[in-house]
Amino acid sequence: MDDAEDGLIKVNSNWYQVKDQAAIYVLEEGKYTAGNFADVKEYGAEVRLYDISNDKETSVDIIVVKR
């Protein structure tokens, strides 16, 4: 991850819109715990972004942050 601002994440020079109700998980030692956007900013060197909704928006529904 290159940068993160409220509602936006930059990966490989591309900005991604994050939904207001996006689920954020922190992966640590093979276990997932619920997280928040502050975790993305603090541990966000490695992130996975998922858009799983059927809406016509290209925006992030789930974020997994490796700690």
Buried (B, 14 or more C-beta within 10 A) or exposed (E): BEEBEEBEBBBEEEEBEBBEEBBBBBBEEEEEEEBEBEBBBBBBEEBEBEBEEEEEEEBBBBBBBEB
